[in-house]
Amino acid sequence: MGKGGSLGTCVDILIAILLPPLGVFFKYGCRAEFWICLLLTILGYIPGIIYALCVLA
């Protein structure tokens, strides 16, 4: 079948690019990481993406 973890990581990264807070929420729930990502996404879409990718990678 291949590597099971790599598909999940690719999906997480794709979600983080499309909707950054949602990708972080799937991994961490409603913890501080989610709220920081939501705030950064509201302030600017690109900072939200960068933060989500850093948190998920």
Buried (B, 14 or more C-beta within 10 A) or exposed (E): EEEEEEEEEEEBBEBBEEBBBBBBBBBBEEEEBBBBBBEBBEEEEEBBBBBBBEBBE
